[in-house]
Amino acid sequence: MYQVKRIAQSTHVPIRTLQYHVQVWGEPAAGKTPLVLVHGWMDVAASYQFVVDALSADHYVIAPDWRGFGRTQAGDVDHFVFADYLADLDFLLDHFAPNQPVNLVGHSMGGNVVMAYAGVRPERIRRLVNLEGFGMPATVAAQAPTRYARWIDELKALHLGQRELRSYDSLDGVAQRLMKTNPRLSRDKAEWLASHWSSRNAQGRWEILGHAAHKITSANLYRVDEALALYRNITAPVLNLIASDNSMELFWKGSYGLQEFQERMKAVPQLETEHIENAGHMLHHDQPERVAAVMERFIA
């Protein structure tokens, strides 16, 4: 199994109505800017371990499990709202870095969160790194009736037990699933991730540490004009890291592409873009040394 170089301290902190699980590497110190890493959809904070191990300097690193992921409970809910991630992050920064801006990194869904948050609280961010946080296809008001209907139908399916996440008969089965999703992921890393990405239930099967309600379609349409307004309000320099494999075509099947995303990013006042070669969407797993080096250079 993968040999960890930097050991994370595990803690729980009160964030709104939840006890948030947070991984912390290093110690706070005068003159040391906190490095906050937020994960993507159906992922966990421990996913950043490989990048943390590849950092050359001694950083104070904070990585939460989002609500309903990892070891942060979901609360008494049957769906999740994007705005809650922004509020959770704000409360988290109040706890760990109340009097200083942070270097903020987000992957995938987490990249979308940090881009929006930086437009809402620009004064809280010193440097921002977006790892493949592309946003979503544009929507129009006419889609609202069918979107609400789909949301309600999916809620009903959840309550009927029809949207449960798949479980696995062994930890190796979870590792195999991770390697199938990402062929670049080595077995040692997959086995290590599997032990943090899942847990054994009362029946002896391994369950993914993600609430099934995360798979429910959002009731709200994605408004590009709103996203651009947030981007324009970002005052921190932004580093946009894009993997060499174009995941956009796989995700959105032609309804939204890399060129459109790059056009949207022109709204960001201070933007730097860099490509990570020989990497897919999980670029922090595929090329952790390269991601760490580019990130450290940017926040130095």
C-alpha positions, -999 to +999 in steps of 0.1 A: +000+000+000+010+036-006+034+049+021+023+082+035+051+108+040+031+134+060+007+123+086-026+141+088-043+150+121-080+142+121-104+165+139-140+175+140-151+211+142-186+226+146-198+241+113-234+253+113-255+223+124-228+197+116-196+183+131-173+187+101-144+162+097-112+180+088-077+167+079-049+189+090-012+186+080+014+208+097+011+235+123+000+271+121+027+297+126+033+334+122+039+343+086+025+310+073-006+313+051-030+284+055-034+262+025-070+251+022-078+221+000-114+212-009-123+180-027-148+173-055-180+153-058-180+118-045-145+123-031-129+129+004-103+152+019-078+123+021-077+124-017-052+152-014-026+131+005-005+125-026-002+162-033+005+170+003+033+145+003+048+161-028+049+196-013+085+208-009+078+234+019+063+231+053+027+242+049-002+244+072-028+224+052-065+222+060-088+198+041-124+192+050-148+164+041-178+183+026-212+176+042-224+141+034-189+130+023-162+111+041-166+114+079-187+145+078-224+135+084-250+148+061-275+159+087-312+152+084-315+160+047-326+143+015-309+167-010-280+191-011-279+228-021-248+243-037-250+275-016-244+254+015-209+246+004-201+284+003-215+289+038-197+259+051-164+271+037-169+305+052-176+291+087-146+268+082-123+297+075-137+316+105-126+287+126-091+280+112-080+314+097-102+341+112-078+370+107-060+363+075-066+354+039-058+319+028-045+301-003-075+282-015-075+251-038-106+233-051-109+202-074-139+196-097-170+204-077-147+219-051-132+240-079-167+254-087-172+261-050-139+281-046-145+301-077-179+311-065-167+317-029-139+339-041-164+362-058-185+363-026-157+368-001-128+382-022-110+395+008-107+360+023-085+347-006-048+354-011-043+330-041-068+307-057-061+274-076-089+258-096-082+221-104-106+211-133-136+230-118-154+237-151-188+248-140-218+233-158-237+237-191-257+268-195-294+265-188-325+287-198-356+295-178-377+273-201-360+243-185-374+250-150-406+230-152-389+198-162-360+204-138-383+207-108-403+177-119-371+156-123-359+168-088-391+157-072-391+123-090-356+116-079-364+126-043-393+100-044-369+074-057-344+081-029-371+077-003-382+044-019-346+031-016-340+032-054-309+055-054-286+037-030-249+037-038-233+005-048-215-015-021-185-039-025-177-072-009-141-063-001-118-033+001-100-047-030-133-043-048-134-006-039-098-003-051-107-021-084-135+004-089-112+033-084-087+019-109-115+013-134-126+049-132-090+061-134-067+038-154-037+059-144-042+052-107-016+027-094-027-002-072-008+011-041-026+044-043-059+028-051-057+005-021-048+035+002-076+056-012-101+028-009-095+026+028-104+063+032-131+064+005-152+036+020-161+019+053-174-015+063-211-017+072-229-039+096-234-066+069-197-067+062-198-049+029-178-018+020-198+013+014-187+045-003-185+074+021-209+096+003-246+102+009-269+089-019-287+122-020-256+137-037-268+119-069-300+139-070-303+165-097-302+201-083-336+218-084-319+250-094-308+259-130-272+268-136-270+305-145-239+314-164-246+351-159-245+346-122-213+326-124-196+353-145-207+380-120-189+361-093-158+355-114-156+393-121-156+400-084-126+379-077-096+400-066-071+372-059-048+359-087-063+326-100-044+296-113-065+274-136-050+239-139-064+217-167-055+181-173-042+170-208-072+146-211-103+165-220-129+153-194-155+178-206-165+157-236-170+126-214-190+145-188-213+166-209-214+147-242-210+178-264-234+200-245-206+219-229-169+220-239-135+232-229-136+261-253-168+275-237-153+271-203-121+290-213-143+318-227-161+321-193-128+322-175-119+354-193-142+371-168-116+364-141-095+396-136-061+379-129-060+345-145-031+321-153-038+288-170-015+258-171-019+223-185-009+192-166+004+166-191-004+128-189-033+134-165-070+130-164-097+147-143-081+133-111-049+152-119-040+154-082-038+116-083-022+112-117+005+138-114+007+149-077+044+160-079+036+183-109+005+197-093+023+204-061+052+221-078+030+243-100+008+251-070+037+260-047+053+282-074+020+301-078+014+307-040+050+314-032 
